[in-house]
Amino acid sequence: MKEIKEWLLVTGGSRGIGEALVRHLAQTYNIVFTWKHEKEQAETLERDCLNQPGKVEGFCCDGTSGESVNQLAVQLLADRGAPFGIIHNAGITRDSLHIHQTPEDWALVVNTNLNAIFNWNQYILPAMMTQGRGTIILMSSISAVKGNVGQVAYSATKAAMTGITRSLALEVARFGIRVNCLLPGVIETEMVQKLSAGERKTLRSNIPLRRFGQPAEIAQVADFLLSDASSYITGQNIIIDGGLTA
């Protein structure tokens, strides 16, 4: 088996789309993923990936804490050098009508979904620029372009990701780094699985393809954006939603 040297950082990689990213991309890369609360799920994922070509390691890290990110980033860079890519996947919703949303919840959504991207980029991006190549993928949502009741905070952060993608892509292109953003629609994750049969039916009926997306389908597009097959694609926001926003 060919030795894999390239490594990727996947934030929030212990469940949902993040877990699918780790499982799929470990076929090609060594993976470092972060988790915050899901220790058992993270350990299970590590065990499940033992036979993958790439080495998979999870680390507990609060992306909202610059100090926590700094400590882990310094360790990773010292041990592995600059990563080939970063996938900013960690995120939360905290759905609530805007007038009922607490300042604490608003701040938590912004810190988790947005400020954590800044924290990681501050420490990892310079090393990637020195390396002279790499790929950054931001995991946004169709909530960035399609309104949803109760998701003002979530939508604000996901829309911000699309702006970050465009501007950051321009800043780092000369260093051989590409930046793109994925906007998944309704994906078959734990959140969707917890809905009632009636709620799932109603939700599915609004999707032109009449089905929910699978986490693996998002991982496959991420794999494409990391590969040489997408070498001329940067600064783009790619919607993957079964036609929901068509």
PyMOL commands that set and color helices and strands:
alter all, ss='L'
color gray80, all
select helices_A, chain A and resi 16-25+39-48+66-80+98-100+103-131+142-144+152-175+190-193+197-205+215-226+228-230
alter helices_A, ss='H'
color red, helices_A
select strands_A, chain A and resi 7-10+30-35+56-60+85-88+134-139+177-184+237-240
alter strands_A, ss='S'
color yellow, strands_A
deselect
rebuild
show_as cartoon
